[in-house]
Amino acid sequence: MSETVLITGANRGIGLEMTRQFADAGFRVFACCRNPEGARDLSRLAASKQGQVSLHPLDVTNPAQIQAMADMLGDTPLDILINNAGAFGPTTPFGDTDVEAWLDTLRVNTVAPLKMMEALVDRVAASDRRLMVNITSKMGSIADNGSGGLYVYRSTKAALNAVVASAALDLQPRGITVVAMHPGWVLTDMGGPSAEMTVTESATALRGLMDDITPADAGRFIDINGADIPW
């Protein structure tokens, strides 16, 4: 039986490329995004994989849709959950913070990954790999912040890192490994044109890291080269 992976934010960027690479590796891929019908590249990829990639509408900020996704899986074991969907939020400087936009970004970057882990914990526990990967950012590192600014993105990713640290401890007794991974500075809509890595390079490195993960890695904040990032 094929291994299984569920990827949020699968319609573009790193999520789309991970969908492609996992499918090429023989995985059954549950590819999730808000509007699969409008995701042309993802739809073409799914069509080329002859049922190996299935598309699912999922707004990660909608608890009912998260539960519907869990219900759809039924008794299917889920080897890897990848919480990839994310938002950068506004970049307004100190003194001009948009509170509502901050809360919206928090729902995507912090609350949604936890709710996904909660909803799918039994499916992951029933698998062989039992791995939950949360795509975070080095910009969520408090120790590494030497430039200031970007209050919304930094704070929501730092909060996600705290979620990962707690979930890793709470789910270890069930044999589930929870980690946070920094994908590098990637040439995507979010990363911008000055980024250092292509989407293919990032996804390839992330997949390699996932292949090497063991239960001893639970709770780690890992960079694209496999090194620990300070919290």
N, C-alpha and C positions, 0 to 999 in steps of 0.2 A: 504494500500500500504506500502511495506517495506521501512524503512529508507535506505538511500544510503550513502556510504563513498567511496572516492577515496584515495588510498594510493600509494605514489611513493616509489621506492626502496623496493617493496613487495616480492622480490625473496629470501630474507634471513634475518636472525637476527630479529630485532624488527619489521621490516615491515612484514615479513612472519608471525610472531606470532600475530601481530595485525590483519592481514587478517584472520587468523584462528579464533581469538576470536570474531571479528565483525560478521563473518559468523555464528558462533555458537549462537550469540545473535539475529540472524534473519535479519541482514543487507544484502542488496544487495551490494556487494563489487566489485569495479573496481580496480583490482590489476595491477599496472604498474611497469614495469622494462625494462631495455634496450633489453634484449633477453629472452622473455618468453619461447621460444622453448628450451633453454638451462637450464631453471629453473626447475629442476626435482621435487624438493620438492613442489614448488608452483603449478606445473602442477598436481601432485598427489592430492594436497589439492583441487584444483578446480574440478577435476574429481569426488571427493568424495562428493561434495556439489551440484551436479545435477543442474548446471546453476546458482547457487546463487553467485558464484565467477567467474567473467570474467577476462581474461588476455589480457593485452594491451601492445604492444611495445611502450616504451617511453624513449627516451634519453632526460632528463630534460634540457640539454644544447642546444637542437635543437629546435628553435622557431617554425619551420614548424611542428614538431611532437607534440609540445604542442598545436598548433592550431588545428591539426587534431584530437587530443583527445577531445578538446572542441567541435568541429564539430560533432564528433561521439555521444557525449552526447545529442545533439539536444536540445529538450525542457525538458529533464529529470532534475528534481530538485536534487541538491547535498547537502545533509544535513551536511556532514563533509568533508572538504579537509584536508588531512594530508600530509604535505610536509616533508617526512621522508628521502628521498634520500640524502646521504651526502658523503663527502670524507674527509679523514684525511690530505692528502697531505704530503709533505716531512717534516722531523723533523730536518733538518739541522740547526746548531747553528748560532748565530750572526756572520756575516762576510762571510757566505757561502750560502746565500739565492738564490734559483733558481726562477727567476722571472717568467718564463713561467709556471712552476709548480704551483706557487702561483696564477697566473691568472686562470689556469685551475681549481684549487680548489675554487676560488672565483665564477667562473661560476656555479659550482655545489651547493655550500653552501649558496650563497647570491643572485646571479642573478636569478637562476632557481626558487626559491620559490616565488620571486616577480612576475616573468612572469607567473607562474602557477596561482597565485592569480588574476592577471589581466585577464588571459584568461577565468577563471572559475567563475568570480565574479557574473555574471548574473545567473548562475546555482545555486550557493550557496544562492544568494538573493531570489531565487524562492522556497527555501525549508523552512521547519519548524524550524530546528535547527540553520541554518545560522552560522556555526562555521568553522573557518580556524585555523588549528593547525600547527605550525612550530616547528619541532624537532630541538632544538638548543643544546647548551652545557653550563654547568657552566664555562667551560674554555673560553667562550666568555665574561665573566664578567671582566670588567676592575678593579672594586673594589676588586674582590676576587683573583686577580693575585698576589700570594706571592712567586712564584717560577721561574718566567720568562720563556724564551724559547718558543718553539712551535709557532713561529711567524705566520706561515701560517694558521694553524687551529684556533688559538685564534683570529686572525684578521678577518678571514672570518665569524666566528660565531658571533663576536662582531658586524660586519656589518649587519648580518642577524637580530640581535636584534634591530638595528636601523631601519631596514626595517619594522619590526613588530610594533615598536612604532609608526611610521608614518602611516602605513596601518590601524592600529587600530583606529586612529583618523579619517582618511579619509573615512573609511567604516562604521563607527558608524551610520551616517545618514541613511544608507541602512539597518540597523538592523543586520549587520554582526559583529560577535565577533572574533577578531584576537588575538591570544596569542602565546607566545613562551614557550615551555616546555623542560626542561632538563630531559632526561630519566634515569638518574643515570649512574653509572659506570657499564657497562653491559658486560657480557661474550659473546662478539661477535668477529668477525674478526678485527673490529676497536678497541674494548675495550681491547682486549688481555686477557691472561690467569689469570692475577692477579685481575681482576675486582671483584666487590662486589655483583652483582646481576645476576640472571639468566635472560634470555630473557623472559621467562614466567612471572617472577615477575615484570619486568619492564613494559611489555605490559599490564599486569593486572592493575598495578597502574596507567598507563597513561589512560587507558579506564575509570577507576574510576574517575579520574580527569575530563575527558571530559564530563562524565555524570553529573558532578556537576557544570560545567561552566555556568555562567550567563552573560548577557550583561555587568554587573558591573565589570567583570574580563577583559574586553578588554584592551589590551596593557600590560598585566602582563607578567613577566618573572618568571615562576613557576618551583619549583623543584619537585622531584618525590613524596614528602610528602605533596605537596600543599602549601608550604611556598614561599614567595617572595625571589628571588635571587637579590642582588644589581647589578645594571647595571655596 
